[in-house]
Amino acid sequence: MEEVRSSTVDGIVRRSARRTPDRTAVRYADRAWSYAELDAAVSTAAAVIASQGLSKGDRVATYGHNSDAYLIAFLACARAGLIHVPVNQHLTGADLAYILEQSGAALVLADPALAERVPGGLPVLPLRDGEGSLLAALAEPLPYEPDGERRDVVQLLYTSGTTAQPKGAMMTHRALVHEYVSAITALDLRESDRPVHSLPLYHSAQMHVFLLPYLAVGAENTILDAPDAGRIFDLVEAGRADSLFAPPTVWIGLAGHPEFATRDLSGLRKAYYGASIMPVPVLERLRERLPGLAFYNCFGQSEIGPLATVLGPEEHEGRMDSCGRPVLFVEAKVVDESGEEVPDGTAGEVVYRSPQLCEGYWDKPAETEEAFRDGWFHSGDLAVRDSEGYFTVVDRVKDVINSGGVLIASRQVEDALYTHPAVAEAAVVGLPDERWIEAVTAFVVRRDTVDEAQLIDHARQLLAHFKAPKRVLFVDELPRNASGKILKRELRERFA
């Protein structure tokens, strides 16, 4: 039985359904769901999933591509008091088995095309496509009394795993609902907006910063399988999309698309970026092409739901490298290695206090204790706070380069390289070196002809010589996880 004072993830959809039952909530492919229909589908799906022999608190993994069924499955788990485990649809083999085993998943909801990858012995319920699937079962409405409570864990958000094995951040209903309110206020999310959601829904940014908060305010949402430039351009021109979130790698791809300069994109009003650092030169090019577009920089990490800071459109001028100020329910400061707060303008680790934070890492007490200490959550991000409260992320603590005993932030070197017109993408790491301890090494994807000496000389014109790359290696593409983050660990391991 739902608590009288409870506010749950699925409850926000129920409230929107009572407020605007006939308004379109979600479009996917050729299907459209009103808010009343979506809420009813969530109850039916909760009944179907719970009937698979599950008890409250059991973990249910969802392994599929973007779809309306994926969204309904998450909300249904929330309504049934189950713990949802979103799984990257690109994982296979040992990586997939690790998350399913580590989470203790009792059931896997999977797209039929992916079901054969699931390790044997685990029961699988098809998400969609055909008889017997969860989506097909929605044709016969079933009632379901909500069984989730605000302090229950509703989802295990597995970290990106750029430096180690992923950890499952235990997110409660309470934490996520607080994060939704922070997102709505900081990102100016309105019922009248027409957002398009094209990034993977298993990832916390698309699901929890945009899709669920937009459902909370009653907007009309369009879900795409992937960030297809042509499809996005079509929706904007047709007046069905005016808001888009994408990581920098996708914005770079959209800006480089042959139709970007010719299509009428004047209907696009809000541009959100995050998940990784947006190179300042790239942002400048986008703003020049679309001067009326409002840009928002979103920053955070899975453990905080994931939104922690936002740089609004009116705040970009003069601080485009900043990730903004903490959102409504987040308190942040910058500390040194002993946990003492450092003066403004000094680099240190960002730490947080917030009701948005996870309860810890699933079945990892040592890692939980390490991250939550001295009354704060330690993010692992190296940043500087200015006198006005704006944060600028310098690097991940583990990505700072120690060259000849001098610490160098990789982002500063990357920004210098991005100012060269021949550089499409760049990532800078420290590789072992007998003389320098770590040599500043740049990995570059070229858009035009340029050689190593030219790029090193270009960097030296903008940076102190000791910060310029000692080497430049040209690659066809940079390794990334599905959220767009560059896997610098993989670069270091591959080329060390």
N, C-alpha and C positions, 0 to 999 in steps of 0.2 A: 504494500500500500504506500502510495506516494506521501511524503511528509507535507504538512500544511504549508510550511515555510520553504519548501524545497524549490530550487531552481536548477533544472537539469538540462542537459544538451538537447534531448528530444523535446523537452518542454517548451523551448523557444519556438519550435515549429508548430506545436499545438496552439500556442498563443497567437502566432501569426495566422493560423487557420481560422481561429475564432474571430480575429479582427477583420481579415479580408479573405473569406473562404473561396470566393470565385476568381480571385486574382491569380494569374499564372505564376507559379513558383519556379518551375524548372522546365527547360526544354533540352531534349537530347535527341539527336537524329530526327526521326519523324514523330516523336512522342512529346507530349506536353502534359504537365501535371499542375492542376490548380493547387492552392494551399490546402484546401479541404481534402482533395484526392491524395496529396502527398502524405498528409497526416494519417489518413485511413490506411494507406499502403504501409506506413511504418508500423502501425499496430498489427496488421496482418502478417508482415514479415517477422515481427517479434514473436508472434504466436508460432509461426512455422519453424523458426530457428530454435526457440525454446523446446519445441516438441522433439528435437533430435536427441533427447536424453540428457540435456544440459541442466546444470544448476546455477543459481546466482553466483557470480564471481568466476565462472569458467571462462577461459580465453578462447575467442573465436577469431581466427586469422582470415583476412580478406586478401585474395591474391588475384587481382584483375586490373584491366585497363579502365580508364575513365568511362563512366556510364551513369545513368540514373539509378540503375540497380546497385551500383557501388555505394552511392550516397544513401539509398534506402537501407542497405545492409548495415551501415555504420549507425544510423539513427535507430534501427531496430534493435541492435545489440544494446544501445544505450537504454532503450525503453524496457528491455527484458532483464536489465541488471547484469548483463554480461560484459566482459572486458574485450574490447575490440583491438585486434592486432593488425594494423595495416602493413602489408608487405610489398616492397618494391617489385613490380611485375617483371622486371628484368633479371631478378635473382634466379639462379639455378643451382643445382648441385649442393655443395657443402655450404654455400652462403645461405641458400634457402633453408636447408635442413637446420642450420644453426639457429635461426630465428624461431622456426616452428618448435624446435626442441627446447630452446632456452626459455621461451614463453610458456611452454607446457600447453600448447594449443590442443583443444579437445575436438575441434571441427575446423575445416578449411572451406570457406566460400570461395570458389574459383571460377574464372571464366573457363568454359569447356576446353578451349584451345590450350590452356595452361595446366589443366588438371593432371595431365600425365607426368608433369614435373614434380608433383607432390610426392614425397617419400611414402612408400608403402606402409600400410597399417593405420594411416590417418584417414578418418572418414571425410569425404568431400561432398559438398552440396553445390551443384552448379549455380552460378549467379544468374545467368541469363541464357538465351538462345535455346529454346526448345522445351518440350514437355519434361516435367520434373524439376525445372529450375526454380529458383526463388522468385524470379520475375513472373514466370507463368503462374505461380501459386497466388499472386496478387489478384487474379481474376475472381477469386472467391473470398470476399471480405470476411475477416475474422476480428472479433473484439479482443483487446488485450489491456489488462489493467497495468499501468506503469509500475515497474519494480525497481527503478533506479532512484538513489538518494544522493543529495548534493555532495556528501563526503565519500561516496563510493568511487573507486578507481573505474574509469570508463574506457580508458585507452592506454595501451603501451606504445609510446612514440619512440621508435628506435632511432638513436642518433645516427648521423651520416656515416660514421666509421671511417673518417679520413685519416685517423691516427692509430686506431686500434679496433678491436671487435666492437660492433654496435652494442649499445646499452639501451635497455627499455625504460624510458622515463615514464613513471607511473602518474598519469594525469587523471585528476578527479573531475567530476561534473563541475564542482565549485571553481576549480582552477580555470577550466575552459570557459565557463560563463563569464568570469571576471575578464578573461582575455578578450572575449567577444565585445564586451562593453568598451574596453580599451581601444580595440580596433575601430569600432563604430565612431568613437569620438575623435580619435587621432587622424583617421583617414577620411573623415567626412563622408561616411557611407550613408546613402539616402534611399528611401523607397522608390524614388523616381529614377534612380540609376538603372542602367541596363548592362550589367557586367557580363563578361565572357570569361569562362574558367577553362583554361586549356592546359595548365600544368598538372602533373599527376596528383590525383586526389589522395593517394596514400601519404603524400608529403604534407607536413603540418601547415606550411605557408598557404597553399591554395585552399585547403580544407578549412583551417581554423582562423586565418586572417581575413579571408574573403568569402568563401561560399556560405559557411554557417552564419557569420555576422550579417551577410546580405539577406539570408533567409530570416534572420531575427527582425530586420527592419521592413521586410515584406517586398523586397525588390524582385524583378523578373530576371532569372538567371539562365544563361545558356552554357551548357557543358559541351566541350569539344573533346575528341579523342586525344588530340595533341595540338601544339601551337603551330597550326598550319597557316602560313602567312596569307595565302590566297583566300582561305575561308574567313579569316579574321577581317581582311579587307572587305570582303563581300558583306559581312554582318555590319560593319561600320557604315558602308555606303547605303545599306538598306535601312539604317536607323534602328537596328536591333542590338547594337553594341556601342557603348560610349565609355566603357571602363575596362581596363586590361591590366593584369599583373603578370610580370614575367621577370626572370632573372636576367642579368646583363647579357649573358650569352644569347638569349632569345631576342632581346632588343637589338643586339648587334646584327643578328640574322635578319630581323625585320627591316632594319635600316639599310641593309645591303641587298635587299630583294629588288629585282629589276622593276617591279611595279610600285615600289615605295614612293618614288618621285612623281608618279603619274596618276595614282588613284586619289579620289576625293576622300581624305581622311579628316576633314574638318569636323565631323561628328564625334570624333574621339576627344573626350574632355578630360579624363583622368588616366594618368599613366603611373602605375606603381612598379617599383623595382626593388629587388632585394635578393636574399639567399646567398649572394656573394657580392664582392665589392665591384661597384660600377666605375670603370676607369673614367676620370674626369673628362679627358678629350672626347670620349664616346658620348657622354652626356651632353657636352657642348654641341656636338654635331646634331644630336636628336632635337635639342631645343631650337637650334637654328632652322631645322626643317619644319618643325611644328611649334611655332612660337606661342600659339594659343593653348597648348596642352599643359595641364597642371601635373607636375612631377612630384611624386612622394617617394622618399627613400625609407624602406622598411628594414629594420635590423633586429635580430634576436637569435634565439636558438630553441631547439625542440623542448628543452627543459622548462622554458618559461611560456610555452604555449602556442606559438613561439615569439610573439611580438614584444619587444622591449623598448625600442626607441623609434621615433619617426622624425624625419626632416620634411616639413611641409613645403608646398610650392612657394610660398612667400618667404621662406627661410633659406632658399638655395643661394641667393645672390651673395657672393663673397665667401661662401662656405660649402661649395659643392662636394668637397671631400668628406663632409661631416655626415654622420648617421642620425643626427638630430638629438632631441632630448627625450627623457623617459616618458612613456605613455602614462595614462591615468593611474593605473594600479601598480606601477613599478617604481621602486626606489633604487638608485644606482650610485656607486661611488668608485673611485680609482684608488687602488692600494698597492703598496710595495710587497716584497716577498715576506715580510713579517706581519702583513695584514693591516699596517698603519696607512691611513689615508694620506695621499701625496698632494702637494700643492697643485693648483690649477696650472696647466701647461706642462706638467710632468707626466711622462708615460708610466703606466702601471697596469695591473690587471683589473678589469671591470668585475665588480661583485654586485649581487642583487638581493633585495628583499621584496617579496611580492606574494599576494594570494594566488597569482597565476602560476607559481612554481610547482613543479612535480613533487611527489611525496618521496622521491628517491628513485633508485634504479632497481628494477625487478630482479630479485634474487642476487643482488651484488652489494652486500653490506659494506665491504671495504671501499668500493668506489663511491658509494653514497656518503660515507663518512669523510672521504677526501674532498668531495665537492661541496658538502654542507658543513662548514666549520666557522667558528667565531660568530655565529648568528647570521651568516651570509652565504649565498650560493656563489661559488667561484666559477666564473664563466670560461676561463682559459683564453679570453680575448685581451690583447694588449691595446690600450687606448689612452687618449689624452682628453681631459675635460677642460673647456675654456671658462673664463670668468662669467659667461652668460649661461652656462649649464649645458652647452652643446658638446657632444662626444664625437671624437674622430678615432675610428679604429685604425691602429697602426699595423697590426698583424695578429696572428695567433701567437700565443706565448711560445709554442713549440716551433713556430716557423721563423722566428727571429734568427738572423744570420750572425754568427760570431766570426768575423774576418780579422785576423791579426789582433784579437783581443778587443776589437771595437764592434759594438752591436749595431746592426744595420737592419732596418725594416724593409722587407721585400716589397711592400706596396709602393713605397716611394720610388724605387727603381722601376717598377712596372709602369707607374704613371709617366715617368720620363720616357720610357720606350714607346708608350701609346701615342706620344706626340709626333712620332715619325709616321708619315703617311703610308709607308710600306708595311707597317705592323698591323696585322688583323687581330691577333691575340698574343698575350705574353704572360709568362709565369716565371717568377724568380725564386730560386732556392739556393741554399748553401750546400755545396758538395765537398767531401773531404779533400783537404789539400795539405801537403807536408809543410809548406811555408806559411800559409795563411790560416791554418786550422780548418776554415771553411772558405771556399772560393765562391764569390758571388757569380752565380751561373743563371743565364737567362734562356728560357725555352720560348721560341717564337714561331708563330704561324704567320707566314707572309701573305700579304695581299698583292705585293708587287716585288720586283727585283731589288734586293738589297743584300749586302754581305756582312759578315761578322764585324770586320773592321769599321765599316760605316756606322753600324749601330752602337758599337762601343764608343766611337768618337762622338756620336750624337748624345749619348748618355753623359759623357764627360763635360759636354757644354752646358748641361743642366744640373749636374750633381758634382759634389766633391769627388775627386778622382778615386778615392778609396771605396766609394759607394757604387761606382760604375761596374758593370759586369766584367769579370775576368775572361769569361767565355760566353759565346752565344751559340746555342744549338738549335737548328731549324727542324721543326717537326710538322707533320701534316695536320695533326690535331692534338689538343691537350686532353689528358685523361680527366674525366669528370664523373661524379656520381649523378644520379638522375635528377637531383635538385639543382644541378648546375655548378656545384662547388668543384673547383679544381683539386684533384687528388695530388697534392704536392708530395705526400708520403710515397706515392707510386713513382713519381719522378726521381725522388732521392734514391729509392731502392733500385730502380731500373738502371740509373746512370752512375751510381756511386763507385 
